[in-house]
Amino acid sequence: HQDWPLDEALESLEGAEHLAVFSEDITLFEGFVILAAREAHPQAAVRGVVLDPVGTYENIDRLDAFLWVGAGGAWPDLAGVEAELRGDHYALDSLPPVAEVLIEARSSFQEQGRWTASTSDGPRQLVAYRRAPSAPGEGADP
């Protein structure tokens, strides 16, 4: 984890109140990122997509920040999220559709920064997102 610019990524999410973390890389384990995020943002509720899929699902609409560690791209894909959940011994049919709601949430977030680190598996990216401000009337409860 020493080669990852984690502090910089977490600084870009200053003021976050509900932060989700998703890591697809064994060199920057989701649990470590969660601990670092809780230390950097003690006021925030921090959840891991893999380590707390039910909590992530239940709070998807509250998320105002998202931190992803992966091989790159605009946003995690469904296959990647499901593979990580299965890799952590979850039966997908016993979970709420956390992977699907995370993928659907993409349009609600804007990228804040992207940092690259070299790993034994090649370059990986650490990407920080904030929930995009909604237009007047959007997102309001009826």
C-alpha positions in Angstrom: 0.0 0.0 0.0 3.0 2.3 0.3 3.0 3.1 -3.5 -0.6 4.0 -3.5 -1.5 7.8 -3.2 -4.3 6.9 -0.8 -3.9 10.1 1.3 -4.3 12.3 -1.7 -7.4 10.4 -2.9 -9.0 10.6 0.5 -8.2 14.4 0.8 -10.2 14.8 -2.5 -13.3 13.5 -0.6 -13.0 16.0 2.2 -16.4 16.6 3.9 -17.9 13.3 2.8 -20.6 12.0 5.1 -21.4 8.6 3.5 -18.5 6.9 1.7 -18.4 3.6 0.0 -15.1 1.8 -0.9 -14.7 -0.9 -3.5 -11.3 -2.6 -4.2 -10.5 -5.1 -6.9 -6.8 -5.2 -6.0 -5.2 -7.4 -3.4 -2.4 -4.9 -2.8 -4.8 -2.3 -1.6 -7.3 -4.5 0.3 -10.8 -3.0 0.8 -10.5 -3.4 4.6 -7.3 -1.3 4.7 -8.9 1.4 2.5 -12.0 1.5 4.9 -9.7 1.9 7.9 -7.8 4.7 6.2 -11.0 6.4 5.1 -12.4 6.2 8.6 -9.2 7.7 10.0 -9.2 10.5 7.4 -13.0 11.2 7.7 -14.0 10.3 11.2 -17.4 12.0 10.7 -18.3 9.8 7.8 -20.1 6.5 7.6 -17.7 4.4 5.6 -18.7 1.0 4.1 -17.1 -1.5 1.9 -19.0 -2.9 -1.0 -17.6 -6.3 -0.4 -17.1 -6.2 3.3 -20.6 -4.7 3.9 -22.7 -5.4 0.8 -26.1 -5.2 2.7 -25.1 -1.9 4.3 -23.9 -0.5 1.0 -27.2 -1.6 -0.7 -29.3 -0.1 2.1 -27.4 3.2 2.0 -26.7 3.6 -1.8 -28.9 6.7 -2.0 -27.1 8.3 0.9 -23.6 7.9 -0.6 -22.0 11.2 -1.3 -18.6 9.7 -2.1 -17.1 6.6 -3.6 -13.6 5.3 -3.8 -12.6 2.6 -6.2 -9.4 0.6 -6.6 -9.3 -1.3 -9.9 -7.7 -1.8 -13.3 -9.2 1.3 -14.8 -12.2 2.4 -16.6 -15.0 4.9 -15.9 -16.6 2.9 -13.1 -16.6 -0.7 -11.8 -18.5 -3.1 -14.0 -21.1 -5.6 -12.9 -18.9 -8.6 -13.6 -16.1 -7.2 -11.5 -18.4 -6.4 -8.5 -20.0 -9.8 -8.6 -16.6 -11.5 -8.9 -15.3 -9.7 -5.8 -18.4 -10.7 -3.9 -18.1 -14.3 -5.0 -14.4 -14.2 -4.1 -15.4 -13.3 -0.6 -17.6 -16.3 -0.5 -21.0 -14.6 -0.9 -23.8 -16.4 -2.7 -25.1 -13.7 -4.9 -28.7 -15.0 -4.7 -28.6 -14.5 -0.9 -27.7 -10.8 -1.2 -29.8 -7.8 -2.2 -28.8 -6.6 -5.6 -25.8 -4.5 -4.4 -23.8 -4.9 -7.6 -26.7 -3.8 -9.8 -27.5 -0.7 -7.7 -23.9 0.3 -7.6 -23.6 0.1 -11.3 -26.9 2.1 -11.7 -25.5 4.8 -9.3 -22.8 5.7 -11.8 -24.8 8.5 -13.4 -25.1 10.2 -10.0 -21.3 10.6 -9.5 -18.6 12.8 -10.9 -14.9 11.8 -10.9 -12.8 13.9 -8.5 -9.4 12.4 -9.2 -7.6 9.4 -10.6 -4.2 8.1 -9.4 -2.2 5.3 -10.9 0.0 2.8 -9.0 2.3 0.1 -10.3 1.5 -3.4 -8.9 2.8 -6.9 -9.7 -0.4 -7.3 -11.8 0.4 -4.1 -13.8 -0.9 -0.6 -13.4 -4.0 -0.1 -11.2 -6.0 3.0 -10.5 -7.4 4.6 -7.4 -10.4 6.7 -8.4 -12.4 9.1 -6.2 -15.9 10.2 -7.0 -18.4 12.7 -5.4 -22.2 12.6 -5.9 -23.0 15.2 -8.6 -25.2 18.1 -7.4 -28.7 17.4 -8.5 -30.8 19.9 -10.5 -33.6 21.7 -8.7 -36.3 19.2 -7.9 -34.2 16.1 -8.6 -33.6 13.7 -5.8 -36.3 15.3 -3.6 -38.5 12.9 -1.7 -42.2 13.2 -2.8 
